[in-house]
Amino acid sequence: MIADQSGTPFPIEIKSAKTHNTKMTAGIKKWPGFSADTTQKGIVLYRGQTIVGKNAAIPVVPWGAV
């Protein structure tokens, strides 16, 4: 999913997994190749309970936290 954040596209990836794994952010890391925006920012939503990489450019966040 792509959200509009003040005129800038912001990628959001939704996962059904309950357990975090390091490959969860792989899709969003490819985003600069599809967009004129070269920054690697976005968010991954998953069914887990813990926020992973809270201060990272691409945090992995439980669905219930948003």
C-alpha positions, 0 to 999 in steps of 0.5 A: 500500500502507498500512502500520501504523506504531505505529497510524498509517497510512503510505502506500507507493507502488511504482513500476516506473520506473528513473528518478526524476521529480518526479511520483512522489510525487504520489499520496502527496501526496494521502493527507491527502484520504483519511485523518484523518492530515493529515501528508504522510509516506510513501515511494516505492519504485522500481527506480532506484539513488539515494535521492532526498530522503533527509531529505524527508517522502516520500523516493524509495528504490530497492527494494534499499535497504529 
